[in-house]
């Protein structure tokens, strides 16, 4: 694992050449982003620096097999990657899971869709008359789902995971962990 807070430095470490053409025999590179870091109002896009990255979505054949992932202009979330598809992965660590005051904290704005989902599941649980299941705890579910998403994304590379962290405190913590 390598962690960066400057995207240009990350690309230099990766040896990335923007105008290079890739084919299916080349080493694979890909960007992964937690679905919770994507703006629900701008579905399928992630704003990285001054560029909109698009979710590869249903175009996974071209993304993986034809190496369109190597262009670094699109991404997959934890739902579009199964594991070890890439030689090198760039994880964009957004602003949903942050390091604050010695602990992991969830940014409330990054969990809008999950809150809605938990609310709908709890409605369903409540509507079943003989159901003895407890209602889902919103905080527990959100915590578990977001942390699981990052755990999945951190394990997608065969060789190196390059982590680009947007939040300074989170970057400093991850850098410290990797140096220990």
Secondary structure, DSSP 4 states (H G I P E B T S, - for coil): -EEES-HHHHHHHHT--TT----TTSPPEEEEE-GGGS-GGGTTEEEETTEEEEE-TT-HIIIIIT-GGGG-SEEE-TTT--SS-EEEEEEEE-SSEEEETTEEEE-GGGGHHHHHHHHHHHHHHHH-TT--PPPPPHHHHHHHHHHHHHHHHTT-EEEEEEEEESSHHHHHHHHHHHH-
